[in-house]
Amino acid sequence: MIILLTAVHLFVCVFLILVVLLQTGKGADVAAAFGGTSQTAFGARGATTLLSKLTTGSAIVFMITSFTLAMMANKGGSSVVTDEAAQQQRSAPAVPAPDAPPPSNQTPPPNPQQ
Protein backbone atom coordinates (compact mmCIF):
# COMPACT_ATOMS: atom_id res chain seq x y z
CA MET A 1 0.00 0.00 0.00
CA ILE A 2 2.78 2.40 0.90
CA ILE A 3 4.62 1.68 -2.35
CA LEU A 4 1.53 2.40 -4.43
CA LEU A 5 0.81 5.59 -2.49
CA THR A 6 4.43 6.71 -2.87
CA ALA A 7 4.27 6.13 -6.63
CA VAL A 8 1.06 8.18 -6.87
CA HIS A 9 2.65 10.89 -4.74
CA LEU A 10 5.72 11.12 -6.97
CA PHE A 11 3.61 11.20 -10.14
CA VAL A 12 1.41 13.98 -8.72
CA CYS A 13 4.51 15.91 -7.61
CA VAL A 14 6.04 15.88 -11.10
CA PHE A 15 2.65 16.67 -12.69
CA LEU A 16 2.13 19.62 -10.33
CA ILE A 17 5.55 21.04 -11.16
CA LEU A 18 4.88 20.78 -14.91
CA VAL A 19 1.40 22.32 -14.70
CA VAL A 20 2.68 25.27 -12.66
CA LEU A 21 5.54 25.87 -15.08
CA LEU A 22 3.16 25.85 -18.07
CA GLN A 23 0.98 28.63 -16.68
CA THR A 24 1.53 32.24 -17.62
CA GLY A 25 1.73 35.01 -15.07
CA LYS A 26 -0.91 37.69 -14.55
CA GLY A 27 1.04 40.40 -16.33
CA ALA A 28 2.30 38.29 -19.21
CA ASP A 29 0.38 40.02 -22.02
CA VAL A 30 1.83 42.13 -24.85
CA ALA A 31 1.29 45.48 -23.09
CA ALA A 32 3.28 44.38 -20.05
CA ALA A 33 6.13 43.18 -22.27
CA PHE A 34 6.69 46.70 -23.69
CA GLY A 35 6.51 48.56 -20.40
CA GLY A 36 2.80 49.27 -20.41
CA THR A 37 0.46 48.25 -17.67
CA SER A 38 -2.45 45.91 -17.87
CA GLN A 39 -5.74 46.51 -16.09
CA THR A 40 -6.17 42.80 -15.53
CA ALA A 41 -2.90 42.49 -13.63
CA PHE A 42 -4.48 43.79 -10.43
CA GLY A 43 -8.14 43.81 -11.37
CA ALA A 44 -10.80 41.23 -11.95
CA ARG A 45 -9.80 37.73 -12.81
CA GLY A 46 -10.93 36.04 -15.96
CA ALA A 47 -12.49 32.62 -16.27
CA THR A 48 -10.56 29.78 -14.71
CA THR A 49 -8.58 27.87 -17.28
CA LEU A 50 -8.01 24.16 -17.53
CA LEU A 51 -4.46 24.59 -16.24
CA SER A 52 -5.61 26.38 -13.10
CA LYS A 53 -8.16 23.63 -12.42
CA LEU A 54 -5.48 20.98 -12.94
CA THR A 55 -3.18 22.87 -10.58
CA THR A 56 -5.83 23.03 -7.88
CA GLY A 57 -6.73 19.37 -8.23
CA SER A 58 -3.16 18.13 -8.25
CA ALA A 59 -2.30 20.34 -5.25
CA ILE A 60 -5.18 18.82 -3.28
CA VAL A 61 -4.11 15.27 -4.21
CA PHE A 62 -0.50 16.12 -3.32
CA MET A 63 -1.51 17.36 0.14
CA ILE A 64 -3.70 14.32 0.79
CA THR A 65 -0.98 11.87 -0.23
CA SER A 66 1.60 13.76 1.84
CA PHE A 67 -0.62 13.65 4.92
CA THR A 68 -1.46 9.97 4.38
CA LEU A 69 2.19 8.97 3.94
CA ALA A 70 3.12 10.88 7.09
CA MET A 71 0.39 9.14 9.08
CA MET A 72 1.44 5.72 7.76
CA ALA A 73 5.08 6.38 8.63
CA ASN A 74 4.14 7.26 12.21
CA LYS A 75 1.71 4.35 12.62
CA GLY A 76 4.13 2.04 14.43
CA GLY A 77 6.02 4.71 16.30
CA SER A 78 5.36 6.71 19.38
CA SER A 79 6.21 10.20 20.48
CA VAL A 80 9.74 11.46 20.95
CA VAL A 81 9.26 11.94 24.68
CA THR A 82 8.37 8.32 25.36
CA ASP A 83 11.15 7.13 23.04
CA GLU A 84 13.73 9.12 25.02
CA ALA A 85 12.41 7.80 28.35
CA ALA A 86 12.57 4.22 27.11
CA GLN A 87 16.09 4.77 25.79
CA GLN A 88 17.23 6.16 29.15
CA GLN A 89 15.76 3.18 30.98
CA ARG A 90 17.55 0.78 28.66
CA SER A 91 20.89 2.55 29.03
CA ALA A 92 20.71 2.84 32.84
CA PRO A 93 22.99 0.36 34.64
CA ALA A 94 21.18 -2.56 36.13
CA VAL A 95 21.19 -2.82 39.92
CA PRO A 96 22.63 -6.18 40.95
CA ALA A 97 20.33 -8.41 42.95
CA PRO A 98 21.29 -8.65 46.64
CA ASP A 99 22.94 -11.85 47.78
CA ALA A 100 20.91 -14.30 49.75
CA PRO A 101 20.50 -13.26 53.39
CA PRO A 102 22.54 -15.18 55.94
CA PRO A 103 20.76 -18.02 57.69
CA SER A 104 18.91 -16.96 60.82
CA ASN A 105 20.70 -19.43 63.13
CA GLN A 106 24.06 -17.69 62.74
CA THR A 107 24.92 -14.61 64.70
CA PRO A 108 26.25 -11.63 62.81
CA PRO A 109 30.00 -11.00 63.05
CA PRO A 110 31.10 -8.60 65.80
CA ASN A 111 31.58 -4.99 64.85
CA PRO A 112 35.28 -4.14 65.21
CA GLN A 113 34.63 -0.45 65.86
CA GLN A 114 32.81 -1.06 69.11
C-alpha positions in Angstrom: 0.0 0.0 0.0 2.8 2.4 0.9 4.6 1.7 -2.3 1.5 2.4 -4.4 0.8 5.6 -2.5 4.4 6.7 -2.9 4.3 6.1 -6.6 1.1 8.2 -6.9 2.6 10.9 -4.7 5.7 11.1 -7.0 3.6 11.2 -10.1 1.4 14.0 -8.7 4.5 15.9 -7.6 6.0 15.9 -11.1 2.7 16.7 -12.7 2.1 19.6 -10.3 5.6 21.0 -11.2 4.9 20.8 -14.9 1.4 22.3 -14.7 2.7 25.3 -12.7 5.5 25.9 -15.1 3.2 25.9 -18.1 1.0 28.6 -16.7 1.5 32.2 -17.6 1.7 35.0 -15.1 -0.9 37.7 -14.5 1.0 40.4 -16.3 2.3 38.3 -19.2 0.4 40.0 -22.0 1.8 42.1 -24.9 1.3 45.5 -23.1 3.3 44.4 -20.0 6.1 43.2 -22.3 6.7 46.7 -23.7 6.5 48.6 -20.4 2.8 49.3 -20.4 0.5 48.3 -17.7 -2.4 45.9 -17.9 -5.7 46.5 -16.1 -6.2 42.8 -15.5 -2.9 42.5 -13.6 -4.5 43.8 -10.4 -8.1 43.8 -11.4 -10.8 41.2 -12.0 -9.8 37.7 -12.8 -10.9 36.0 -16.0 -12.5 32.6 -16.3 -10.6 29.8 -14.7 -8.6 27.9 -17.3 -8.0 24.2 -17.5 -4.5 24.6 -16.2 -5.6 26.4 -13.1 -8.2 23.6 -12.4 -5.5 21.0 -12.9 -3.2 22.9 -10.6 -5.8 23.0 -7.9 -6.7 19.4 -8.2 -3.2 18.1 -8.2 -2.3 20.3 -5.2 -5.2 18.8 -3.3 -4.1 15.3 -4.2 -0.5 16.1 -3.3 -1.5 17.4 0.1 -3.7 14.3 0.8 -1.0 11.9 -0.2 1.6 13.8 1.8 -0.6 13.6 4.9 -1.5 10.0 4.4 2.2 9.0 3.9 3.1 10.9 7.1 0.4 9.1 9.1 1.4 5.7 7.8 5.1 6.4 8.6 4.1 7.3 12.2 1.7 4.4 12.6 4.1 2.0 14.4 6.0 4.7 16.3 5.4 6.7 19.4 6.2 10.2 20.5 9.7 11.5 21.0 9.3 11.9 24.7 8.4 8.3 25.4 11.2 7.1 23.0 13.7 9.1 25.0 12.4 7.8 28.3 12.6 4.2 27.1 16.1 4.8 25.8 17.2 6.2 29.1 15.8 3.2 31.0 17.5 0.8 28.7 20.9 2.5 29.0 20.7 2.8 32.8 23.0 0.4 34.6 21.2 -2.6 36.1 21.2 -2.8 39.9 22.6 -6.2 41.0 20.3 -8.4 43.0 21.3 -8.7 46.6 22.9 -11.8 47.8 20.9 -14.3 49.7 20.5 -13.3 53.4 22.5 -15.2 55.9 20.8 -18.0 57.7 18.9 -17.0 60.8 20.7 -19.4 63.1 24.1 -17.7 62.7 24.9 -14.6 64.7 26.3 -11.6 62.8 30.0 -11.0 63.1 31.1 -8.6 65.8 31.6 -5.0 64.9 35.3 -4.1 65.2 34.6 -0.5 65.9 32.8 -1.1 69.1 
